[in-house]
Amino acid sequence: MNQNYLYEACGFCPYCSESISLLIDTSIQHQQYIEDCEVCCRPITVNIDWTDEDNYELSLLQEDDISCG
């Protein structure tokens, strides 16, 4: 994982299905936060896990789709 670097990732809003871009801080291996869709303004739960230096897993969920555990 690259230290102190912002990476631009693209995904699709789970509400309106529009393409959105996100800036990911690569210095943090696991991230979970809420960000509003830049198109429909609804709250998206963003989950990011860096698997190695150049690969990550990104999931964008509706706010109420968060599972406990």
trRosetta pair geometry for C-beta under 8 A, 3 or more apart (Angstrom, degrees):
i j d omega theta_ij theta_ji phi_ij phi_ji
1 26 5.3 -177 180 172 89 90
1 27 7.2 140 136 -107 115 26
1 29 6.1 -130 -36 -95 167 77
1 50 4.5 60 -95 144 120 158
1 52 7.3 -155 -50 164 68 26
1 53 5.7 -136 -51 -113 25 46
2 5 4.1 -19 120 30 120 143
2 7 7.5 121 50 -54 125 115
2 26 4.5 24 65 119 84 149
2 27 7.7 -68 105 -65 56 62
2 53 6.5 81 -42 -162 70 82
3 26 7.2 -119 -82 103 11 97
3 27 5.2 58 -149 -103 55 94
4 26 7.7 -43 39 67 13 89
4 27 5.2 41 -58 -60 44 131
5 25 7.9 136 75 -157 42 47
5 26 4.5 -12 69 39 90 127
5 27 7.1 132 25 -41 61 83
6 23 4.8 -4 -175 -175 116 106
6 24 6.8 143 -159 68 60 41
6 25 6.2 -32 -101 -94 70 53
6 26 7.2 -165 -95 -4 18 90
7 23 7.2 141 68 -159 37 55
7 24 4.6 -30 64 63 91 99
7 26 5.3 78 -14 -54 115 110
7 56 7.9 143 93 -3 150 146
8 21 5.7 -5 -171 -174 101 114
8 22 7.3 150 -154 76 52 42
8 23 5.9 -31 -95 -99 64 63
8 24 7.6 172 -89 15 14 83
9 21 7.1 153 80 -157 40 63
9 22 5.0 -22 64 63 91 95
9 23 7.9 157 20 -99 76 15
9 24 5.3 39 -5 -18 119 124
9 48 7.7 163 20 -111 164 125
9 56 7.3 -77 -92 76 143 134
9 58 5.6 168 161 -77 148 158
10 19 6.0 0 -175 -172 111 101
10 20 7.1 162 -152 83 63 38
10 21 5.3 -35 -96 -100 74 70
10 22 7.5 169 -89 17 25 77
11 19 7.5 161 88 -149 26 59
11 20 6.1 -24 68 62 73 85
11 22 6.6 6 15 -2 109 119
11 58 5.7 -129 -74 131 130 130
11 60 4.7 138 139 -19 143 137
12 17 5.5 -1 176 -155 115 51
12 18 6.9 165 -150 80 71 23
12 19 5.9 -43 -96 -94 70 50
12 20 7.1 129 -121 15 20 83
12 60 6.8 -178 70 61 49 140
13 16 4.8 12 92 49 135 80
13 17 6.1 -86 68 -33 80 12
13 18 5.1 17 18 49 120 73
13 19 8.0 -114 -6 -56 83 6
13 20 5.5 81 -52 -16 90 125
13 37 4.4 48 -119 -122 132 132
13 39 6.2 -118 -21 44 155 118
13 40 6.4 139 159 23 160 113
13 42 7.4 105 -174 57 121 104
13 44 6.4 -110 -136 -78 74 136
13 60 6.8 -96 -118 143 29 141
14 17 7.9 33 -135 -74 14 56
14 44 6.3 138 22 -124 100 98
14 60 5.4 -169 -31 121 100 89
14 61 5.7 32 -29 -147 164 23
14 62 4.8 -125 108 -48 130 74
14 65 7.3 -84 151 6 161 148
15 37 6.3 -115 43 -25 119 155
15 40 5.5 -126 99 76 126 150
15 42 4.6 53 -15 59 168 148
15 44 7.5 -119 -5 -79 104 92
15 62 6.3 107 -65 -101 84 98
16 37 6.4 137 24 156 115 161
16 39 5.5 -130 79 100 148 124
16 40 4.1 155 -30 -31 138 137
16 42 7.5 147 -20 20 99 121
18 37 7.2 105 58 -178 109 122
18 39 4.2 35 65 -2 154 170
18 40 7.1 151 18 -20 125 97
20 37 6.0 -119 -75 -146 152 74
20 38 5.4 145 -134 27 107 102
20 39 6.6 -121 -79 -8 103 102
20 44 7.9 173 60 2 159 165
20 60 7.9 133 55 -124 121 162
21 38 7.7 -11 41 12 69 148
22 35 6.8 119 -118 77 110 167
22 46 6.5 150 -133 -132 156 145
22 58 7.7 162 52 -148 141 137
24 31 7.3 -179 -148 37 89 151
24 48 5.7 174 -133 -145 124 165
24 56 7.1 132 154 128 166 177
24 58 7.9 -100 -77 -95 143 117
25 28 5.1 45 98 15 107 106
25 31 7.1 121 52 -74 94 149
26 50 6.7 90 -150 -85 72 145
28 31 5.2 79 112 -65 124 104
29 49 7.0 19 156 -151 72 61
29 50 5.0 -102 -142 43 61 105
30 48 7.2 166 -152 89 37 62
30 49 5.3 3 -108 -106 77 78
30 50 7.8 -119 -61 19 47 74
31 46 7.1 -14 118 114 102 98
31 47 7.3 166 90 -151 61 35
31 48 4.4 5 54 53 102 103
31 49 7.9 -163 27 -68 63 44
32 45 6.9 1 -169 -178 90 93
32 46 6.9 172 -145 87 42 58
32 47 5.1 2 -104 -104 87 72
32 48 7.7 -170 -70 24 48 65
33 45 7.7 173 92 -151 25 55
33 46 5.5 -14 63 57 72 102
34 43 5.1 -7 -170 -168 114 108
34 44 6.9 147 -155 73 59 42
34 45 5.9 -35 -96 -96 70 57
34 46 7.3 161 -104 11 17 85
34 63 6.7 35 -124 -109 116 103
35 43 7.6 141 73 -151 22 60
35 44 5.5 -30 69 63 73 96
35 46 5.4 20 14 -19 112 129
36 41 5.2 -3 178 -155 120 52
36 42 6.8 153 -148 73 74 18
36 43 5.8 -45 -93 -92 65 53
36 44 7.1 128 -128 11 15 85
37 40 4.8 13 89 49 136 78
37 41 6.0 -81 66 -30 81 13
37 42 5.3 16 14 47 117 69
37 43 8.0 -118 -9 -63 79 9
37 44 5.6 96 -58 -28 81 119
38 41 7.9 37 -133 -74 12 55
42 62 7.7 -24 139 -133 126 81
42 63 7.6 -129 161 -12 89 111
43 63 4.4 37 97 -62 109 130
44 60 5.2 -13 -177 -166 125 95
44 61 7.0 134 -167 64 69 39
44 62 7.3 -59 -118 -105 58 31
44 63 7.2 -110 -101 -56 15 75
45 60 7.4 149 75 -158 53 43
45 61 4.5 -25 61 66 106 95
45 62 7.3 14 13 96 98 17
45 63 5.7 130 -35 -108 97 46
45 65 6.9 -147 34 63 130 89
45 66 5.4 156 -89 -71 171 103
46 58 7.5 -29 -163 -160 84 88
46 59 7.8 153 -156 82 39 53
46 60 6.0 -9 -103 -105 66 72
47 57 7.8 -23 118 113 93 90
47 58 7.2 149 84 -157 61 40
47 59 4.5 -4 57 56 109 97
47 60 7.9 -157 26 -69 73 32
47 61 7.2 30 -3 0 109 111
48 56 5.8 -3 -168 176 90 127
48 57 7.2 159 -152 81 43 55
48 58 5.5 -2 -104 -104 78 73
49 56 6.4 161 83 -160 42 75
49 57 4.8 -2 57 51 96 101
50 53 7.9 37 177 -97 118 13
50 55 7.3 120 -163 88 61 51
50 56 4.8 -41 -102 -100 55 93
51 55 4.6 -40 58 101 108 104
51 56 6.3 179 5 -101 80 30
51 57 6.4 77 -39 -20 110 93
52 55 5.2 36 46 39 85 99
61 65 4.1 -127 178 77 113 125
61 66 6.5 136 105 -67 140 61
62 65 4.6 95 58 -11 80 111
63 66 7.0 -29 178 -16 42 107
